[in-house]
Structure formats: structure tokens, C-alpha cells
Amino acid sequence: MHRVIGKRVVELSAAEFAALRERHTAVLLDVGTGDGKHVLHVARERPDLLVVGLDANADALRKTSAKAAARADRGGLPNVVFLRAAAERLPDGLSDVAEVHVLMPWGSLLRGMLGEGPVLEAISAVCRPGAPFLVTLNLHAWRPPVPEVGELPEPDPASARTALAERYAAAGWRLTEAEYLDDAGIAALATSWTKRLGSSRARFDVLALRGTVG
Ligand SMILES: C[S@@+](CC[C@H](N)C(=O)[O-])C[C@H]1O[C@@H](n2cnc3c(N)ncnc32)[C@H](O)[C@@H]1O
């Protein structure tokens, strides 16, 4: 797998990843991590977890991944790994994921998280059965609709629990909860995109989906 450390992308073998995993109680995977701020936040809160941030684009990860790889006395976080990979083709050796987050997806990741293409199956294949998930959708992707949302109308909590849950079920995911996030809920995600989008809009609507994978 391709590990991102600052400007470098280095090979991390499946055995090296397994050794890292063994030093922690479980793995939390953040797919489409962007600049990885959410990963740092979770890793600080849960030092027992190995927190893996994955994105197809490594450029935005430079600063955060360098910070995480620093010595612990300089603010480094030994329980963080950043990987460059597409959600459609997750790295060999990534397995036994105990919790998944996909926050504010766009592009092919958004399409995948709406049940189109191989993304839900690909994530499911690396998860423990019953792993909890948190997906947050930026509803402004429907206002007006971007091409990635296809024919799916803007979801609300009720339609997410029916129409979207059906798409998720086809990939073996159980979507059981859907709710709009209030400002405190959005801030608690500690992601850069929620901050950026929130500051550019008077009202910022995010739908959170929860349930289990597999
Ligand atoms: C709007 S950003 C959100 C980043 C972060 N989750 C946040 O909330 O700040 C969407 C991210 O999804 C990533 N992405 C889009 N399609 C992807 C794919 N197929 N596989 C992996 N990452 C993808 C993009 O590179 C981008 O970093």
C-alpha cells in the first residue's frame, strides 16, 4: 500500500500494516479524508485506535501527514496512517476495519456512497462484519444537482431510510439512521470541508447516515 508522509509516498507492506494494527485495539478508516484533519481529531481522542485516512489525492495530505509522522514530543501521532488509494480499489492488506467514516464525499466517491459502482462493496470487503459507519452528505450537491447524484433526488431523513437504505442493502450495508446535523454536530466532525463550506453559506445542510457494514 502507498503510505503518504509529507511530500513522500512510501511503500507500506501488508506485514508492516498488520504489525501496526496489532499494537492497537481496532482500525478506524476515513475514506476520502481530504487534508486528514478529521483523522488527527479522532486519533487524539482515541489513542487506542489505529486511524487510517485514505484519499485518491495525496497532495492535500502533505502537511497533516508530515505532522502525524513527527516524533510524539513534537505533536506526532503514532496511531495515524495516511494512504493514497481510490475507494474503488482499496489496498491489499487493508482488512479487519472496525469503523468507517466517509465525510462530505464528492466526485466518484459521492457517486459510490449513493450506491452507484463498486465503492460500497469495496469498503465492505475490508470491514469486519457489523462495523459501524458514519457517512455525511453535503446536501448542497443537489442545489443544483451535480452529475454524480444521477437520478437520485435530494435525500431527507425519511427517504434516506427507505430509497437510499435499499441501495445500501444491495451492497450488504444496513442504513438504520438518518438525520440532519445541527451546527454543533457539523463542528464536531472537525473536517476542513465542513468549516470551509459552512463559512461560505448562511445555512449549511448536512445529512448524516449511520448503520453497519455487512
Ligand atoms: C469534499 S472533500 C472532503 C474531504 C474530507 N472528508 C473533509 O470532510 O474535509 C472529498 C474528498 O474525496 C476524495 N475522493 C473523491 N473521490 C475519491 C475516490 N474515488 N477515492 C478516494 N478518495 C476520493 C477527494 O480527493 C477529496 O479529498
The ligand as a Gaussian input file, in Angstrom:
#p B3LYP/6-31G(d) Opt

LIG

0 1
 C      -15.030000      17.423000      -0.293000
 S      -13.576000      16.523000       0.042000
 C      -13.896000      16.027000       1.731000
 C      -12.645000      15.760000       2.496000
 C      -12.824000      15.430000       3.981000
 N      -13.561000      14.198000       4.178000
 C      -13.487000      16.589000       4.696000
 O      -14.671000      16.475000       5.057000
 O      -12.808000      17.623000       4.898000
 C      -13.819000      14.975000      -0.840000
 C      -12.569000      14.099000      -0.891000
 O      -12.894000      12.860000      -1.516000
 C      -11.773000      12.442000      -2.266000
 N      -12.218000      11.460000      -3.276000
 C      -13.088000      11.662000      -4.297000
 N      -13.263000      10.521000      -4.997000
 C      -12.484000       9.581000      -4.392000
 C      -12.255000       8.200000      -4.631000
 N      -12.851000       7.565000      -5.637000
 N      -11.419000       7.529000      -3.810000
 C      -10.806000       8.174000      -2.773000
 N      -10.980000       9.477000      -2.500000
 C      -11.817000      10.177000      -3.292000
 C      -11.239000      13.735000      -2.872000
 O       -9.886000      13.606000      -3.291000
 C      -11.430000      14.706000      -1.713000
 O      -10.271000      14.778000      -0.913000

